[in-house]
Amino acid sequence: MADPESDRDNPRSLPVPDGGWSERLETLADPIVVPPEESDFVQPAGILASDGSYCAHGALWRRHRPITVAPPRPETVTETLAGRWLWGGVLWQHFGHFLVESTSRLWALNALDRPVDGVLFIPKRPRVGDAVREFQRDFVSLLAPDLPIRVITAPTCVQELVVPGQGFGIGALIGGTRSFRDAMHARFAREIAADGPERLYISRSALGLGKGGLLGEERLEEQLVQQGYEIFHPEKHDLATQMARYKAATHVIAVDGSALHLFAMVGRPDQNVAMILRRKSGAAAQLATNVEKFCGRTPLVIEALHTEWVKQGKGRADRLSFGELDLVRAGKALAEGGFVAPNVDWPELTEENRAALFRDKGLGERGDYVESPEYERARIRRMRQDRRARRAARRAASDTPT
């Protein structure tokens, strides 16, 4: 008898990218959709079948556990929703989490035997209510034009609910299931024509350091403009424009971030992609896997941080920390990867440059940020190794007979 915790067809087990319940549809008559009552990481919320049993098929998993769990059955259910609806799951307001987790069941739009009346979500944060942001509507429209979105904010009995398995997500599903990738390739933004330059840099510099920025990114942009790149700020454009740019580019450079999740939806094997890391994070490896699996080509991942700046007293990176780019190392890596000219010689950031960048960002000389102890120790080790290597080279040269 199969262990339910390891049986890939059992929705109480971890969803996997290569088959099982993550690629299966269930249809429920008269289920009760229960939204979360409190804002928390793990929330009692989701779908109860008409008999009151929990529909684990509709849970949202992240890494090795579900973050929506069986809710108690409501004492009374006064709200009803007629029609046939597709379960979308948890609606995130954060752009990156929306792309990776809120879209994870939309693959079913490519597998339905008959139409649905719309997509049904529950909010991640109850205080948001039934709000739907423009980018969320635009994304769904690029898959299924004019398909309504409904957000449930009170326990509701739905006439018919199609519940797809989770086909995308953080963890083992970051590369998507075959059904999810096929649906994106077949449907997403298919009416959007390529429009834009061949060389594109997807920037985060306009977002500020407080949102995981990169100190020195503007200096990188100055160098890339000289190499023929357009500096593109995706948050300043609608999704259609972003898709047009991403389809047109042959060479794409980006600092790691949510924009690459969106690029991956339309990326192709013939496109060259370089991802420059903005801080040490396990999320970067997930992002690289996402791009590789969706686009069919491994991105060039560049680790070229001079250091990382963290809040005093923290001691390690968090969401408020930011990296400082080593422009010399970044330029060499991009040249070796064929993204810029082979002879680039980009300038090193001086202490004066660094102080000016901090002032430009409104942080004074350094504000209340200090250098990450981990990076400081690593850089000191590199400096010592470089000195030893230079001494060894001088000794070797002096010992060489003339």
Secondary structure, 3 states (H helix, E strand, C coil): CCCCCCCCCCCCCCCCCCCCHHHCEEEEECCEEECCCCCCCCEECEEECCCCCECHHHCCEECCEECEECCCCCCCCCEEEEEEEEEEEEECCCHHHHHHHHCCCHHHHHCCCCCCCEEEEEECCHHHCCCCCHHHHHHHHHHCCCCCEEECCCCEEEEEEEEECCCCCCCCCCCCCHHHHHHHHHHCCCCCCCCCCCEEEECCHHHCHHHCCEECHHHHHHHHHHCCCEEECHHHCCHHHHHHHHHHCCEEEEECCHHHHHHHHHCCCCCEEEEECCCCCHHHHHHHHHHHHHHCCCCEEECCEEEEEEECCCCCCCCCCEEEECHHHHHHHHHHCCCCCCCCCCCCCCHHHHHHHHHHCCCCCCCCEEECHHHHHHHHHHHHHHHHHHHHHHHHHHHCCC
